Structures are given as structure tokens and as C-alpha cells.
Amino acid sequence: MQLAPMCHSGDIYCGQSSLTDILAKVPFSYLVYKEHRLVVSSGSGLVTWEEIKARQEETKTDPSFDPTFNQVVDLRSATGIQMSGDQARMLASRQIFSPESRRAFVATNPSIFGMGRMWEIYTEFSKTPSQIRVFADLPSALKWLGLESLPQ
């Protein structure tokens, strides 16, 4: 899959890069699909709290991003998440997306799925709740978001 330069497609990475190239450089990355009103975040290998926090900062200041967009967080290629419960609570309390946005976390690894559920619960009880659901498979997550597939 080739991505067009940022100024034409709304993707966050400049130049010509494949999704595989991006994931190889950054264990936790994201792409904005403005025309689909969707942010796709992907994690591979060991994903850290610092990486997630940095991508949140980038996302909220990205000119292609709109807080009303939905999000898929694809963690199927992640082998672990290095984050404490307090760090998960802090990230969940940050308001990057609007309360109306749907955010689907996809994780097949049981410990990552559990961390996603913790994030979901923290978000539900925060001062800024949002619609987050954790799924064990991508098709169920896409269905919840009203999508048939990820944008190409």
C-alpha cells in the first residue's frame, strides 16, 4: 500500500511510505483518513506509554485530524504494552476525541486486551467519557464502527 504525501491525502507522514515502512520505524503510529473520518492507529512489538502519549500529542495537533473522527487502534501485531495502571488512567483522562467518536481497540493478545479493557473502564468513569470498545478481532470492530474494511 502506497501513501500519498501529507498535503494531498491527509495522511500524517510526508513523502512516499508504505504502512509496513511506517510500522517498522515507529512501534505505535497512526494515519488520518480524512475522507473516511477515521484515524487508524497501529502498534507492533512492545508499545510503550511514552509512544502512545507522543502519538496522542501528534494526533491532536495534526491539521488533518478532527476530534469527531472515529478511531481503530489495531494492536494485533503488538507483543506487549509497557504501561502502568496510573499511566493508563492518565491517558484515558485526556480528551483527544469527542464524546461522540467511536474508538475501537483490537487486540488478540490477552494481556493487551486486558489493558484495553482497563483503558475502556477508566474512560467510562473519567470526567470526559467517550465511546471505547475492545475487540478480539478486526471484523467485529469494523462492524461496530459501521465499516466494511479499513481504507486502502
C-alpha positions, -999 to +999 in steps of 0.1 A: +000+000+000+015+034-010+005+065+008+004+099-009+022+129+006+005+146+035-005+177+017-027+157-007-042+128+012-043+140+048-020+112+060+004+123+087+037+110+072+053+131+045+068+115+014+061+081-001+059+054+025+042+021+029+023+012+060+049-015+066+077+011+064+059+033+089+053+005+114+089-007+111+101+028+122+076+035+149+061+008+172+030+029+176+019+051+147-013+065+131-028+076+098-056+100+093-081+091+066-099+124+064-123+113+036-134+084+058-134+105+090-112+078+106-079+076+124-061+042+122-036+037+150-013+007+148+010-009+173+037-036+168+062-052+190+065-037+225+044-005+227+053+019+255+033+046+274+057+072+260+050+062+224+012+063+229+014+097+247+036+111+219+011+099+192-018+114+211+000+147+211+007+144+174-028+134+166-045+163+184-023+189+166-024+172+132-042+196+107-060+166+091-074+154+124-109+163+136-119+152+171-152+139+158-135+113+137-137+076+147-107+055+155-094+020+151-065+011+174-050-021+158-028-039+183-029-073+167+008-071+159+018-058+194+036-082+217+031-062+248+023-028+263+046-012+288+023+009+309+013+011+345-023+014+357-018+050+366-004+058+332-034+041+315-057+062+338-039+094+328-041+086+290-077+077+293-085+110+310-070+130+281-097+143+257-083+139+222-115+126+205-150+139+211-175+120+233-195+112+201-165+095+184-163+057+184-129+042+192-124+005+186-094-012+202-084-046+186-061-069+205-056-107+202-030-109+230-049-115+263-027-091+283-031-063+257-068-070+255-069-066+293-050-033+292-075-021+265-104-031+288-088-012+317-085+019+294-121+015+284-132+014+321-111+043+331-125+063+302-161+054+311-155+068+347-135+098+337-147+134+336-145+131+297-161+098+289-160+086+253-173+055+234-145+030+235-149-008+229-123-035+229-125-063+204-106-096+198-110-094+161-109-067+134-142-075+116-162-070+149-145-037+155-152-025+119-188-036+122-192-015+154-177+015+135-201+009+106-172+000+082-167-030+059-129-027+057-100-004+066-093+023+040-067+014+014 
